[in-house]
């Protein structure tokens, strides 16, 4: 009897220990010295680098919030980073050469390049970004030839091409190559029709039209 009781007690202790182990929150993965140094260098130059959430260590890197001009040399630390979710280069002085620093960011999902000096040659550096879902090329000199570099990115969901040099044919070709992709090439503004107060009152007072009575045979 005592033996059975002892075995039961051991089972309870083991079950409790397993439960406590499961409830223990997972520790955040530690960044390497190279990653920490890269983050420090970016922040020193005014670039905003932050984790998505307390439970999500993926990084958002916002160059467009930096003070002063952002040129190609400021992108160099990106080569040391891992687990980057988004990079925002909107309105910066970045050129095609600077995008070479992004080719190793294989976890990148969002990329803002609107209003930059990017051309077709720069998009060639995006070919390895298999996880890319969002790409903004608004106000760039990108043409149909440049879009061909994106045809292998099968996770692309949305590409903005306002005021670029892409034609209808180029957009259709990318749509055919990447199923489910949405290509945005302009803004459609819906204007509400204003109804004057007097017109509204007149409409309310307008008698209903009576349907003509059917003639009885």
N, C-alpha and C positions, 0 to 999 in steps of 0.2 A: 504493500500500500504506500509505504513511504517512498519506495522507488518510483512508483507511478506519479506521486505528487511532485517528486524532484524533477522528473522528466517534463511534467506539465509546466512547472515554474521556469525551467530553462527555455521552453518553447515560447512562453509569454515574453520573457526578456529579449529573446532573439527577434520576435515580431516587433516589439517596441523599438528596438535598435534600428531595424530595417526601416520602420516608419519614420523615425527621426532623420535617418540618412536621406530619405526621399524628400522630406520637407525642407532640408537645408538648401538655401538658394545657391545656384551655380556661381562660382567665382568668375569675375571678368577676366578674359584672356589678357595676359600681360603683353605690352608692346615692347619691341626690341629697342635697344639704345639708338639704333639708326632711325627708327620710327619717331621716337621721342625727340631726337635732335631735329628731324625734319619738321615736326609740328612746331617746335620752338622757333625754328628759322622762319617759318611761314608767319607765325604770330608776330615775330619781331619786325617783319616787313609790313605789318598792318593787316594781314589776311586773317579772316575769321575762320577758325577751325573748331568744330564742336561735334560731340557725339549726338546721334539722333535722339536718344533717351537714356535714362539710367539703366535700363535693361537692354539697350541696343547700342553696341559700341561702334557701329558703322559711322563713318565720318562724313560730315558736310563741310566742304571747303569753299568759302565765299570770297573770291578775289575782288568782286565788284564793290565790296564794302571797304576795301583798303583805301587809305589816304594816299593821294598822289597817283602817278601813273603806274600801271601794271604792265610790265614788258615781259618778253620771253624769259629773261633770266630769273624772274621771280617764280617761275613754274618748276625750276629744277628740283626742289625738295620733294615734289610729288612722286618722283621715281622711287623714293624710299618707303612710301606709304602702302599699307595693305588695308583691305576692307573699307574702301572709300565708296560711299553711296552716291554723292553728288558733287559736282564741281560747277561753280558759277563764274563765268568769265565775261559776263554781259558788259558791253561798252568799254572794254579794256583795249590796250594797245597790242594785244597778243597777235602774232602772225602764224603762218603755217608752220614755221620752224619750231615754235613754242609747243605746238600740239604733240610733238614727238615725246614730250615728257608724260603724256597721258596714255601712251600705248600699252603700258604695263599695268594699268588700273583695271584688271579683268573683272572686278566686282562693280564697276561703275554702272549706275542705272539712269542717272539724270545728268545732262550736260547742256549748259547754257552758253551759246556762242553768238547770240544776237548782237548786232551792231559792233562787230569786230572786223579785223582785216583778213579774216579767213577766206581762202579760195578753194578751188577743187583739190589742189595739192595737199592742203591740210587735212582733208577728209580721209586721205589714204592712211593716216596715222590712227584712225578710228576702227580699222578693220578687226583688230584683236578684241574689241570690247563687246564680247558675246552677250553680256547681261544688259546692255544698253536698251532702255525702254523709251526714254524721252530725249529729244534733240531739238534745240531751238537754233535755227539758222536765219532768223529774220534780219533783214537789212544787210546781208552779206553778198559777196560777189560769186557765190556758188552757182554752178550751171548744171545742166543735165549730166555732163561728164563726171562731175564730182559725186553726184548721187549714186553712180554705179558702185562706188566704194562701200555703200551701205547695204547693198543687196544681200550680203551674207549675214547681216545682223537680224536674225529671225525673231528676236524678242522685242524689236522696235514696235511701239504702240502708237506713238505720236511724234510727228515731225512738223515743225513750223517753218514755212518758206515765204512768208510775206516779204515783198519787196526784194526778192532775190532774183537771179537770172534763170531760174528753172522754168521750163516750158510745160505745157500740158502733156506733151509726149513723155518728157522726163518723169513727171509725177506719176503718170500711168504705168510706166515701166517699173518704178519702185513699188507701186501698189501691187503689181502682178508678182513681183519677186518676194515680197514679204506679206503673206496672208494676214488680214485683220488690221493692217496698219492704217492710221488716220493721218492724212496729209492736209495741213491747214495752210491755205495760200492767200487768205484775205479775211477781213472782218466785215461781216454783214450786220448792219445796224437796223434794227426794226424801229420805225418811228410811229408813235401812237397818233391816231387821228383825233385832233381836237374837235370837240363838239361844243358850239357856243350855247350859252344858257338859254337864249331865246329859241334856238332851234330845238333844244331838248324839250322845252315846254310845249312848243307847237306839235312836236311828235307825240307827246303824251296826250294832248287834247284831240288829236286827229281821230275821227270816228272810224270804227272798224268797217271795212267794206263787207257788205252783205252779199252772200253768194246768190245768184239768180235762182229763183224757185223753178223746179222742174215742172214742166207742163203736164197736167194730168190728161191721160187719154180719155 
